[in-house]
Amino acid sequence: MTLYKLLKFNDKGLIPTVVQDARDGTVLMVAYMNRESVRRTLRLKKCVFWSRSRQSFWLKGESSGNVQKVKEFRIDCDGDCLLVKVEQIGGAACHTGQRSCFYRKLMPGGVLKVTSKPLFHPKKVYGH
Amino acid sequence: MTLYKLLKFNDKGLIPTVVQDARDGTVLMVAYMNRESVRRTLRLKKCVFWSRSRQSFWLKGESSGNVQKVKEFRIDCDGDCLLVKVEQIGGAACHTGQRSCFYRKLMPGGVLKVTSKPLFHPKKVYGH
């Protein structure tokens, strides 16, 4: 069975994609792909998402240089979710400068705690 | 900042949730929670999702016994995705008997390859 026949996109034509560090298994982020961004990702061997806020293709790391080189591409049992294992250039996947977007952990009492430090300053990278 | 103020549910009232093995970092599955299933998950310390196909709460492992004990609960930068690190009882998270729902890997040429063997036979566990 080939990939494109199995992929199930949601009612907005998107499929959630978990991005995981290929070396140490850290879950870096979750973003969305449409059919064409899946094609671009596989062709470029770099993650290309669909930005829901900008409604445009989003080559991850295009402005920061922190691209995600695709090492492994997986699909789940239902075909409605992707798992991409990557080499994260620059180390940080999050726009806040954090390595992972999941840098906040729930503590007893319902409070969130930041459990890591940013690897870069967003202002220096994005200029805003 | 507390969790419930930060959570952003989609237009169906759901938030995608990545479930990861707390010990070795394997991404086991992605499912969806609504506000009440987040509450139930945190109260029970076991994953409770919202089943989109059955339109009901879904205590993961209720029929198979393969519950997911919550070890860590994280939220992403945008508040629109969760990462739950778990102890997967029985070892397998997928209804196919596979440890992870992401048991198929894309190979050169666009073909998917099953890269692991099931840990249980679905017929024996679910009776169908």
Interface residues (C-beta under 8 A of the other chain):
Chain A: M1 T2 L3 Y4 L6 P16 V18 Q20 D24 G25 T26 V27 M29 V30 L42 E72 F73 R74 I75 D76 C77 D78 C81 L83 C94 H95 T96 Q98 C101 F102 Y103 R104 K105 L106 G110 V111 L112
Chain B: M1 T2 L3 Y4 L6 P16 V18 Q20 D24 G25 T26 V27 M29 V30 L42 E72 F73 R74 I75 D76 C77 D78 C81 L83 C94 H95 T96 Q98 C101 F102 Y103 R104 K105 L106 G110 V111 L112
